[in-house]
Amino acid sequence: MSLWDIVTDAGLLGALLLIGQFLRAKVKFFQSILMPASLIGGFIGLALGPSGFHILPFSAQLTKYAGVLIAVVFAATPIGDKPISKKDIKGVGGFFYQNTGILMLQYAAGMALALGILNKIWPGLNDGFGLLMATGFYGGHGTAAAVGAIYKEHGYPEFFDLANVSATVGLVGGIVLGMVLINWGTRKGYTNYVESPKQLPEHIRTGLIPENQQKSGGKITISNMSLDPLAFHIGIIMIATMLGKWFSVMVKSQVSWLSIPEFVSALLFGYVMQFFLKKTGATKYVDRYTVQRISSTATDVLVISAIVGLKLNVIAANFGPLLISFAFGLVLNIAWFLYVGKYSSSKDWFERAIMNYGRANGVIATGVLLSRVVDPDQKSRGLEDTGITDLLNRPIAIALQALPPIFIAMGGAYPMYTTLVMWVGFIVLTVVALAFKWWTPGKMQYSGGEQL
């Protein structure tokens, strides 16, 4: 393989992204379900690529890009980020339970479904199958790539393809069913800022922003007479990514039984880079928005490369348990929206709950998209509180991504013990939520002295 093979892969993936955006801008069906360009292009590439008609000449490295790109995404996570203040945390308890509770429940319920039912119907099913729902739904394609990389080292390489299918189903299903919930909510009068989802701006539907509404993509913090600002930010992120890879390899070489996933190490060195940037006073030259654009670009390429590289024979061999798991996950998220989201916000419960519903089905972008439909001006603070709670529960999310695959792969009673620990964690969090009235089952909370 030569460097030109990588350039060819990048060119093909770039072309598919552009085709996806073109179809999103022109085809009403894609606009109606708000399907991201990376998914549209990914499905086209899947049909024309190595798992389809073999028309597009992708290299053998196609399926490996996701494992590298997820390390880039995690390395970028802390860089340029601002710490949470006590003022920010105040009042987000209910939203924290909405967000973190469904995260933990997806893992616990998914494992219970696999061990208690699916493994009885399909005896040869890997115990790790129970992690698929949470990995794909709450985690999205990035987590699918991360956990898939872990399982490649623990004898379950099929997990990568299955998890990416789960992420795709969660994303598309979340958008489609989210729009159904929004239509239902507007008819019931639950929404406070719109009367109909048809009020969604045209640029949200097509993905093309009118010239008079276009915004800057970031700040220029370094003079391009010295160094291009984009190169400066990419350099910081890539150093953290590289150090993360080296650290994982070093640990493995010194302690043969210990394997630290590259994305976890990259996140660790992302925090190290942020620490040094703060200590040297260089954070004023780091533009968080530019870092986010780099991370989002890596995510788009990750998504499309993962979908194009899917092995359809692996999906076909697991179709039955996948179908049951996906149906269960979609129903679980809707139930959480109706019975937890409705009773854990002191204001704008529908706008905030639909944000979390989208988040629980894929990525924050899905939640933002659904939230913009019912709250165009972001008056409900759903976006801000999602950002805060995602920072607060990040250690829990990373632990659930990195640790269960390792313990479950040990076999024996470890899968059951792992599942029990997940359930205990969820129950403890729920007890705390009830004690602090973050969640008041069956009783609407109040806003401005008036019951919602």
Contacts in CASP RR format, 6 or more apart in sequence:
PFRMAT RR
TARGET T0000
AUTHOR 0000-0000-0000
METHOD contacts of the structure
MODEL  1
MSLWDIVTDAGLLGALLLIGQFLRAKVKFFQSILMPASLIGGFIGLALGP
SGFHILPFSAQLTKYAGVLIAVVFAATPIGDKPISKKDIKGVGGFFYQNT
GILMLQYAAGMALALGILNKIWPGLNDGFGLLMATGFYGGHGTAAAVGAI
YKEHGYPEFFDLANVSATVGLVGGIVLGMVLINWGTRKGYTNYVESPKQL
PEHIRTGLIPENQQKSGGKITISNMSLDPLAFHIGIIMIATMLGKWFSVM
VKSQVSWLSIPEFVSALLFGYVMQFFLKKTGATKYVDRYTVQRISSTATD
VLVISAIVGLKLNVIAANFGPLLISFAFGLVLNIAWFLYVGKYSSSKDWF
ERAIMNYGRANGVIATGVLLSRVVDPDQKSRGLEDTGITDLLNRPIAIAL
QALPPIFIAMGGAYPMYTTLVMWVGFIVLTVVALAFKWWTPGKMQYSGGE
QL
1 59 0 8 1.000
1 60 0 8 1.000
1 61 0 8 1.000
5 59 0 8 1.000
5 61 0 8 1.000
6 59 0 8 1.000
6 61 0 8 1.000
8 57 0 8 1.000
8 58 0 8 1.000
8 59 0 8 1.000
9 58 0 8 1.000
9 59 0 8 1.000
9 61 0 8 1.000
9 62 0 8 1.000
9 65 0 8 1.000
9 305 0 8 1.000
12 56 0 8 1.000
12 57 0 8 1.000
12 58 0 8 1.000
13 301 0 8 1.000
13 304 0 8 1.000
13 305 0 8 1.000
13 308 0 8 1.000
14 301 0 8 1.000
14 304 0 8 1.000
16 41 0 8 1.000
16 42 0 8 1.000
16 44 0 8 1.000
16 45 0 8 1.000
16 304 0 8 1.000
16 308 0 8 1.000
17 37 0 8 1.000
17 38 0 8 1.000
17 41 0 8 1.000
17 300 0 8 1.000
17 301 0 8 1.000
17 304 0 8 1.000
19 40 0 8 1.000
19 41 0 8 1.000
19 44 0 8 1.000
20 37 0 8 1.000
20 38 0 8 1.000
20 40 0 8 1.000
20 41 0 8 1.000
20 44 0 8 1.000
21 37 0 8 1.000
21 207 0 8 1.000
23 30 0 8 1.000
23 37 0 8 1.000
23 40 0 8 1.000
23 41 0 8 1.000
24 30 0 8 1.000
24 31 0 8 1.000
24 35 0 8 1.000
24 36 0 8 1.000
24 37 0 8 1.000
24 40 0 8 1.000
24 206 0 8 1.000
24 207 0 8 1.000
25 206 0 8 1.000
25 207 0 8 1.000
25 208 0 8 1.000
30 40 0 8 1.000
31 205 0 8 1.000
31 206 0 8 1.000
32 179 0 8 1.000
32 205 0 8 1.000
33 172 0 8 1.000
33 175 0 8 1.000
33 176 0 8 1.000
33 179 0 8 1.000
34 175 0 8 1.000
34 179 0 8 1.000
34 204 0 8 1.000
34 205 0 8 1.000
34 369 0 8 1.000
35 172 0 8 1.000
35 175 0 8 1.000
36 171 0 8 1.000
36 303 0 8 1.000
36 365 0 8 1.000
37 207 0 8 1.000
37 300 0 8 1.000
38 300 0 8 1.000
38 303 0 8 1.000
38 304 0 8 1.000
38 307 0 8 1.000
39 168 0 8 1.000
39 171 0 8 1.000
39 172 0 8 1.000
39 303 0 8 1.000
39 304 0 8 1.000
39 307 0 8 1.000
41 304 0 8 1.000
41 307 0 8 1.000
42 303 0 8 1.000
42 304 0 8 1.000
42 307 0 8 1.000
42 308 0 8 1.000
43 307 0 8 1.000
45 56 0 8 1.000
45 304 0 8 1.000
45 307 0 8 1.000
45 308 0 8 1.000
46 52 0 8 1.000
46 307 0 8 1.000
46 308 0 8 1.000
46 309 0 8 1.000
46 310 0 8 1.000
46 312 0 8 1.000
47 53 0 8 1.000
48 55 0 8 1.000
48 56 0 8 1.000
49 55 0 8 1.000
49 56 0 8 1.000
49 58 0 8 1.000
49 308 0 8 1.000
49 309 0 8 1.000
50 58 0 8 1.000
50 62 0 8 1.000
50 308 0 8 1.000
50 309 0 8 1.000
51 308 0 8 1.000
51 309 0 8 1.000
51 310 0 8 1.000
51 311 0 8 1.000
51 312 0 8 1.000
52 312 0 8 1.000
56 308 0 8 1.000
58 308 0 8 1.000
58 309 0 8 1.000
62 305 0 8 1.000
62 308 0 8 1.000
62 309 0 8 1.000
63 160 0 8 1.000
63 305 0 8 1.000
63 306 0 8 1.000
63 309 0 8 1.000
65 301 0 8 1.000
65 302 0 8 1.000
65 305 0 8 1.000
66 141 0 8 1.000
66 142 0 8 1.000
66 144 0 8 1.000
66 145 0 8 1.000
66 160 0 8 1.000
66 164 0 8 1.000
66 302 0 8 1.000
66 305 0 8 1.000
66 306 0 8 1.000
67 145 0 8 1.000
67 146 0 8 1.000
67 149 0 8 1.000
67 262 0 8 1.000
67 263 0 8 1.000
67 302 0 8 1.000
69 145 0 8 1.000
69 298 0 8 1.000
69 299 0 8 1.000
69 301 0 8 1.000
69 302 0 8 1.000
69 305 0 8 1.000
70 142 0 8 1.000
70 143 0 8 1.000
70 145 0 8 1.000
70 146 0 8 1.000
70 149 0 8 1.000
70 263 0 8 1.000
70 302 0 8 1.000
71 241 0 8 1.000
71 244 0 8 1.000
71 245 0 8 1.000
71 262 0 8 1.000
71 263 0 8 1.000
71 265 0 8 1.000
71 266 0 8 1.000
72 237 0 8 1.000
72 238 0 8 1.000
72 241 0 8 1.000
72 266 0 8 1.000
72 294 0 8 1.000
72 295 0 8 1.000
72 298 0 8 1.000
73 142 0 8 1.000
73 263 0 8 1.000
73 295 0 8 1.000
73 298 0 8 1.000
73 299 0 8 1.000
73 302 0 8 1.000
74 146 0 8 1.000
74 263 0 8 1.000
74 264 0 8 1.000
74 266 0 8 1.000
74 267 0 8 1.000
74 270 0 8 1.000
75 237 0 8 1.000
75 238 0 8 1.000
75 240 0 8 1.000
75 241 0 8 1.000
75 244 0 8 1.000
75 266 0 8 1.000
75 267 0 8 1.000
75 269 0 8 1.000
75 270 0 8 1.000
75 273 0 8 1.000
76 237 0 8 1.000
76 240 0 8 1.000
76 270 0 8 1.000
76 291 0 8 1.000
76 292 0 8 1.000
76 294 0 8 1.000
76 295 0 8 1.000
76 298 0 8 1.000
77 267 0 8 1.000
77 270 0 8 1.000
77 295 0 8 1.000
77 394 0 8 1.000
78 267 0 8 1.000
78 270 0 8 1.000
78 271 0 8 1.000
78 273 0 8 1.000
78 274 0 8 1.000
79 236 0 8 1.000
79 237 0 8 1.000
79 240 0 8 1.000
79 270 0 8 1.000
79 273 0 8 1.000
79 274 0 8 1.000
79 277 0 8 1.000
79 286 0 8 1.000
79 288 0 8 1.000
79 291 0 8 1.000
80 274 0 8 1.000
80 277 0 8 1.000
80 283 0 8 1.000
80 286 0 8 1.000
80 287 0 8 1.000
80 288 0 8 1.000
80 291 0 8 1.000
81 274 0 8 1.000
81 288 0 8 1.000
81 391 0 8 1.000
82 288 0 8 1.000
84 388 0 8 1.000
84 391 0 8 1.000
84 392 0 8 1.000
88 384 0 8 1.000
88 388 0 8 1.000
89 388 0 8 1.000
89 392 0 8 1.000
92 385 0 8 1.000
92 388 0 8 1.000
92 389 0 8 1.000
92 392 0 8 1.000
93 433 0 8 1.000
93 436 0 8 1.000
93 438 0 8 1.000
94 344 0 8 1.000
94 345 0 8 1.000
94 433 0 8 1.000
94 438 0 8 1.000
94 439 0 8 1.000
95 344 0 8 1.000
95 345 0 8 1.000
95 352 0 8 1.000
95 356 0 8 1.000
95 382 0 8 1.000
95 385 0 8 1.000
95 386 0 8 1.000
95 388 0 8 1.000
95 389 0 8 1.000
96 389 0 8 1.000
96 392 0 8 1.000
96 393 0 8 1.000
96 438 0 8 1.000
97 340 0 8 1.000
97 344 0 8 1.000
97 429 0 8 1.000
97 430 0 8 1.000
97 433 0 8 1.000
97 438 0 8 1.000
97 439 0 8 1.000
98 336 0 8 1.000
98 340 0 8 1.000
98 341 0 8 1.000
98 344 0 8 1.000
98 345 0 8 1.000
98 352 0 8 1.000
98 353 0 8 1.000
98 356 0 8 1.000
98 389 0 8 1.000
99 356 0 8 1.000
99 359 0 8 1.000
99 360 0 8 1.000
99 386 0 8 1.000
99 389 0 8 1.000
99 390 0 8 1.000
99 393 0 8 1.000
100 389 0 8 1.000
100 392 0 8 1.000
100 393 0 8 1.000
100 396 0 8 1.000
100 429 0 8 1.000
101 336 0 8 1.000
101 340 0 8 1.000
101 426 0 8 1.000
101 429 0 8 1.000
101 430 0 8 1.000
102 138 0 8 1.000
102 332 0 8 1.000
102 333 0 8 1.000
102 336 0 8 1.000
102 340 0 8 1.000
102 356 0 8 1.000
102 360 0 8 1.000
103 134 0 8 1.000
103 138 0 8 1.000
103 360 0 8 1.000
103 393 0 8 1.000
103 396 0 8 1.000
103 397 0 8 1.000
103 400 0 8 1.000
104 396 0 8 1.000
104 400 0 8 1.000
104 422 0 8 1.000
104 425 0 8 1.000
104 426 0 8 1.000
104 429 0 8 1.000
105 332 0 8 1.000
105 336 0 8 1.000
105 426 0 8 1.000
106 133 0 8 1.000
106 134 0 8 1.000
106 137 0 8 1.000
106 138 0 8 1.000
106 329 0 8 1.000
106 332 0 8 1.000
106 360 0 8 1.000
107 131 0 8 1.000
107 134 0 8 1.000
107 400 0 8 1.000
107 404 0 8 1.000
107 422 0 8 1.000
108 419 0 8 1.000
108 422 0 8 1.000
108 423 0 8 1.000
108 425 0 8 1.000
108 426 0 8 1.000
109 133 0 8 1.000
109 328 0 8 1.000
109 329 0 8 1.000
109 332 0 8 1.000
110 130 0 8 1.000
110 131 0 8 1.000
110 132 0 8 1.000
110 133 0 8 1.000
110 134 0 8 1.000
110 325 0 8 1.000
110 328 0 8 1.000
110 329 0 8 1.000
111 128 0 8 1.000
111 130 0 8 1.000
111 131 0 8 1.000
111 404 0 8 1.000
111 415 0 8 1.000
111 418 0 8 1.000
111 419 0 8 1.000
111 422 0 8 1.000
112 419 0 8 1.000
112 423 0 8 1.000
113 130 0 8 1.000
113 133 0 8 1.000
113 324 0 8 1.000
113 325 0 8 1.000
113 328 0 8 1.000
114 125 0 8 1.000
114 127 0 8 1.000
114 128 0 8 1.000
114 129 0 8 1.000
114 130 0 8 1.000
114 321 0 8 1.000
114 325 0 8 1.000
115 127 0 8 1.000
115 130 0 8 1.000
115 415 0 8 1.000
115 416 0 8 1.000
115 419 0 8 1.000
117 324 0 8 1.000
118 125 0 8 1.000
118 129 0 8 1.000
118 130 0 8 1.000
118 321 0 8 1.000
118 324 0 8 1.000
118 325 0 8 1.000
119 125 0 8 1.000
119 127 0 8 1.000
119 129 0 8 1.000
121 321 0 8 1.000
122 320 0 8 1.000
122 321 0 8 1.000
125 318 0 8 1.000
125 321 0 8 1.000
126 156 0 8 1.000
126 158 0 8 1.000
126 159 0 8 1.000
127 408 0 8 1.000
127 411 0 8 1.000
127 415 0 8 1.000
128 151 0 8 1.000
128 156 0 8 1.000
128 159 0 8 1.000
128 405 0 8 1.000
128 408 0 8 1.000
128 409 0 8 1.000
128 415 0 8 1.000
129 162 0 8 1.000
129 318 0 8 1.000
129 321 0 8 1.000
129 325 0 8 1.000
130 325 0 8 1.000
131 147 0 8 1.000
131 159 0 8 1.000
131 404 0 8 1.000
131 405 0 8 1.000
131 408 0 8 1.000
132 159 0 8 1.000
132 162 0 8 1.000
132 163 0 8 1.000
132 166 0 8 1.000
132 322 0 8 1.000
132 325 0 8 1.000
133 166 0 8 1.000
133 325 0 8 1.000
133 326 0 8 1.000
133 328 0 8 1.000
133 329 0 8 1.000
134 400 0 8 1.000
135 143 0 8 1.000
135 144 0 8 1.000
135 147 0 8 1.000
135 163 0 8 1.000
135 166 0 8 1.000
135 167 0 8 1.000
135 401 0 8 1.000
136 143 0 8 1.000
136 144 0 8 1.000
136 163 0 8 1.000
136 164 0 8 1.000
136 166 0 8 1.000
136 167 0 8 1.000
136 170 0 8 1.000
136 362 0 8 1.000
137 166 0 8 1.000
137 167 0 8 1.000
137 170 0 8 1.000
137 329 0 8 1.000
137 333 0 8 1.000
137 360 0 8 1.000
137 361 0 8 1.000
137 362 0 8 1.000
138 359 0 8 1.000
138 360 0 8 1.000
138 361 0 8 1.000
138 362 0 8 1.000
138 397 0 8 1.000
139 167 0 8 1.000
139 362 0 8 1.000
139 363 0 8 1.000
139 397 0 8 1.000
139 401 0 8 1.000
140 167 0 8 1.000
140 170 0 8 1.000
140 171 0 8 1.000
140 362 0 8 1.000
140 363 0 8 1.000
141 164 0 8 1.000
141 167 0 8 1.000
141 168 0 8 1.000
141 171 0 8 1.000
141 299 0 8 1.000
141 302 0 8 1.000
141 303 0 8 1.000
141 306 0 8 1.000
141 363 0 8 1.000
142 167 0 8 1.000
142 299 0 8 1.000
142 302 0 8 1.000
142 303 0 8 1.000
143 163 0 8 1.000
143 167 0 8 1.000
143 401 0 8 1.000
144 160 0 8 1.000
144 163 0 8 1.000
144 164 0 8 1.000
144 166 0 8 1.000
144 167 0 8 1.000
144 306 0 8 1.000
145 160 0 8 1.000
145 163 0 8 1.000
145 164 0 8 1.000
145 302 0 8 1.000
145 306 0 8 1.000
146 261 0 8 1.000
146 263 0 8 1.000
146 401 0 8 1.000
147 159 0 8 1.000
147 163 0 8 1.000
147 401 0 8 1.000
147 405 0 8 1.000
148 157 0 8 1.000
148 159 0 8 1.000
148 160 0 8 1.000
148 163 0 8 1.000
149 160 0 8 1.000
149 261 0 8 1.000
149 262 0 8 1.000
149 263 0 8 1.000
150 259 0 8 1.000
150 261 0 8 1.000
150 402 0 8 1.000
150 405 0 8 1.000
150 406 0 8 1.000
151 157 0 8 1.000
151 159 0 8 1.000
151 160 0 8 1.000
151 405 0 8 1.000
151 409 0 8 1.000
152 159 0 8 1.000
152 160 0 8 1.000
153 259 0 8 1.000
154 405 0 8 1.000
154 406 0 8 1.000
154 409 0 8 1.000
155 409 0 8 1.000
156 409 0 8 1.000
158 311 0 8 1.000
158 314 0 8 1.000
158 318 0 8 1.000
159 405 0 8 1.000
160 306 0 8 1.000
161 309 0 8 1.000
161 310 0 8 1.000
161 311 0 8 1.000
161 314 0 8 1.000
161 315 0 8 1.000
162 314 0 8 1.000
162 315 0 8 1.000
162 318 0 8 1.000
162 322 0 8 1.000
164 306 0 8 1.000
164 307 0 8 1.000
164 310 0 8 1.000
165 310 0 8 1.000
165 315 0 8 1.000
165 322 0 8 1.000
166 322 0 8 1.000
166 325 0 8 1.000
166 326 0 8 1.000
167 306 0 8 1.000
167 362 0 8 1.000
168 307 0 8 1.000
169 326 0 8 1.000
170 326 0 8 1.000
170 330 0 8 1.000
170 361 0 8 1.000
170 362 0 8 1.000
171 361 0 8 1.000
171 362 0 8 1.000
171 363 0 8 1.000
171 366 0 8 1.000
173 330 0 8 1.000
173 361 0 8 1.000
174 330 0 8 1.000
174 333 0 8 1.000
174 357 0 8 1.000
174 358 0 8 1.000
174 361 0 8 1.000
174 362 0 8 1.000
174 366 0 8 1.000
175 358 0 8 1.000
175 361 0 8 1.000
175 366 0 8 1.000
175 369 0 8 1.000
175 370 0 8 1.000
177 330 0 8 1.000
177 334 0 8 1.000
177 361 0 8 1.000
178 354 0 8 1.000
178 357 0 8 1.000
178 358 0 8 1.000
178 370 0 8 1.000
179 197 0 8 1.000
179 370 0 8 1.000
179 373 0 8 1.000
181 334 0 8 1.000
181 337 0 8 1.000
181 354 0 8 1.000
181 357 0 8 1.000
182 191 0 8 1.000
182 197 0 8 1.000
182 354 0 8 1.000
182 370 0 8 1.000
182 373 0 8 1.000
182 374 0 8 1.000
183 197 0 8 1.000
185 191 0 8 1.000
185 350 0 8 1.000
186 194 0 8 1.000
186 195 0 8 1.000
186 196 0 8 1.000
186 197 0 8 1.000
186 374 0 8 1.000
190 349 0 8 1.000
190 350 0 8 1.000
191 350 0 8 1.000
191 351 0 8 1.000
191 374 0 8 1.000
192 348 0 8 1.000
192 350 0 8 1.000
192 351 0 8 1.000
192 375 0 8 1.000
192 380 0 8 1.000
193 351 0 8 1.000
193 374 0 8 1.000
193 375 0 8 1.000
193 376 0 8 1.000
193 377 0 8 1.000
193 379 0 8 1.000
193 380 0 8 1.000
194 373 0 8 1.000
194 374 0 8 1.000
194 375 0 8 1.000
194 376 0 8 1.000
197 373 0 8 1.000
197 374 0 8 1.000
199 376 0 8 1.000
200 372 0 8 1.000
200 373 0 8 1.000
200 376 0 8 1.000
201 376 0 8 1.000
203 209 0 8 1.000
203 210 0 8 1.000
203 213 0 8 1.000
204 369 0 8 1.000
204 372 0 8 1.000
204 373 0 8 1.000
217 289 0 8 1.000
217 290 0 8 1.000
217 293 0 8 1.000
218 287 0 8 1.000
218 289 0 8 1.000
218 290 0 8 1.000
218 293 0 8 1.000
219 229 0 8 1.000
219 287 0 8 1.000
219 289 0 8 1.000
219 290 0 8 1.000
220 229 0 8 1.000
221 229 0 8 1.000
221 232 0 8 1.000
221 284 0 8 1.000
221 285 0 8 1.000
221 286 0 8 1.000
221 287 0 8 1.000
221 290 0 8 1.000
222 228 0 8 1.000
222 229 0 8 1.000
222 232 0 8 1.000
222 285 0 8 1.000
229 287 0 8 1.000
229 290 0 8 1.000
230 290 0 8 1.000
230 294 0 8 1.000
232 285 0 8 1.000
233 286 0 8 1.000
233 287 0 8 1.000
233 290 0 8 1.000
233 291 0 8 1.000
233 294 0 8 1.000
234 294 0 8 1.000
236 273 0 8 1.000
236 277 0 8 1.000
236 286 0 8 1.000
236 291 0 8 1.000
237 291 0 8 1.000
237 294 0 8 1.000
237 295 0 8 1.000
239 269 0 8 1.000
239 273 0 8 1.000
240 266 0 8 1.000
240 269 0 8 1.000
240 270 0 8 1.000
240 272 0 8 1.000
240 273 0 8 1.000
241 266 0 8 1.000
241 269 0 8 1.000
243 265 0 8 1.000
243 266 0 8 1.000
243 269 0 8 1.000
243 272 0 8 1.000
244 262 0 8 1.000
244 265 0 8 1.000
244 266 0 8 1.000
244 268 0 8 1.000
244 269 0 8 1.000
245 262 0 8 1.000
245 265 0 8 1.000
245 266 0 8 1.000
247 260 0 8 1.000
247 265 0 8 1.000
247 268 0 8 1.000
247 269 0 8 1.000
248 259 0 8 1.000
248 260 0 8 1.000
248 261 0 8 1.000
248 262 0 8 1.000
248 264 0 8 1.000
248 265 0 8 1.000
251 258 0 8 1.000
251 259 0 8 1.000
251 260 0 8 1.000
252 258 0 8 1.000
252 259 0 8 1.000
252 260 0 8 1.000
259 406 0 8 1.000
261 402 0 8 1.000
264 398 0 8 1.000
264 402 0 8 1.000
267 398 0 8 1.000
274 283 0 8 1.000
276 282 0 8 1.000
277 283 0 8 1.000
277 286 0 8 1.000
299 363 0 8 1.000
315 322 0 8 1.000
330 361 0 8 1.000
333 357 0 8 1.000
333 360 0 8 1.000
333 361 0 8 1.000
334 357 0 8 1.000
336 357 0 8 1.000
336 360 0 8 1.000
337 353 0 8 1.000
337 354 0 8 1.000
337 356 0 8 1.000
337 357 0 8 1.000
339 441 0 8 1.000
339 442 0 8 1.000
340 439 0 8 1.000
341 349 0 8 1.000
341 352 0 8 1.000
341 353 0 8 1.000
341 356 0 8 1.000
342 349 0 8 1.000
342 350 0 8 1.000
342 353 0 8 1.000
342 442 0 8 1.000
342 444 0 8 1.000
343 349 0 8 1.000
343 439 0 8 1.000
343 440 0 8 1.000
343 441 0 8 1.000
343 442 0 8 1.000
343 443 0 8 1.000
343 444 0 8 1.000
343 445 0 8 1.000
344 353 0 8 1.000
344 433 0 8 1.000
344 438 0 8 1.000
344 439 0 8 1.000
344 440 0 8 1.000
344 445 0 8 1.000
345 352 0 8 1.000
345 353 0 8 1.000
345 445 0 8 1.000
346 445 0 8 1.000
346 446 0 8 1.000
346 447 0 8 1.000
347 380 0 8 1.000
347 447 0 8 1.000
347 448 0 8 1.000
347 452 0 8 1.000
348 375 0 8 1.000
348 379 0 8 1.000
348 380 0 8 1.000
348 381 0 8 1.000
348 382 0 8 1.000
348 447 0 8 1.000
349 444 0 8 1.000
349 445 0 8 1.000
349 452 0 8 1.000
350 374 0 8 1.000
351 371 0 8 1.000
351 374 0 8 1.000
351 375 0 8 1.000
351 379 0 8 1.000
351 380 0 8 1.000
351 382 0 8 1.000
352 380 0 8 1.000
352 381 0 8 1.000
352 382 0 8 1.000
352 385 0 8 1.000
354 367 0 8 1.000
354 370 0 8 1.000
354 371 0 8 1.000
354 373 0 8 1.000
354 374 0 8 1.000
355 367 0 8 1.000
355 368 0 8 1.000
355 370 0 8 1.000
355 371 0 8 1.000
355 380 0 8 1.000
355 382 0 8 1.000
355 383 0 8 1.000
355 386 0 8 1.000
356 367 0 8 1.000
356 386 0 8 1.000
357 367 0 8 1.000
357 370 0 8 1.000
358 366 0 8 1.000
358 367 0 8 1.000
358 369 0 8 1.000
358 370 0 8 1.000
359 366 0 8 1.000
359 367 0 8 1.000
359 386 0 8 1.000
364 386 0 8 1.000
364 387 0 8 1.000
364 390 0 8 1.000
367 386 0 8 1.000
368 383 0 8 1.000
371 378 0 8 1.000
371 380 0 8 1.000
371 382 0 8 1.000
371 383 0 8 1.000
372 378 0 8 1.000
375 382 0 8 1.000
378 384 0 8 1.000
390 397 0 8 1.000
400 422 0 8 1.000
404 418 0 8 1.000
404 422 0 8 1.000
407 414 0 8 1.000
407 415 0 8 1.000
407 417 0 8 1.000
407 418 0 8 1.000
408 414 0 8 1.000
408 415 0 8 1.000
408 418 0 8 1.000
430 439 0 8 1.000
432 438 0 8 1.000
433 439 0 8 1.000
434 441 0 8 1.000
444 451 0 8 1.000
444 452 0 8 1.000
445 452 0 8 1.000
446 452 0 8 1.000
END
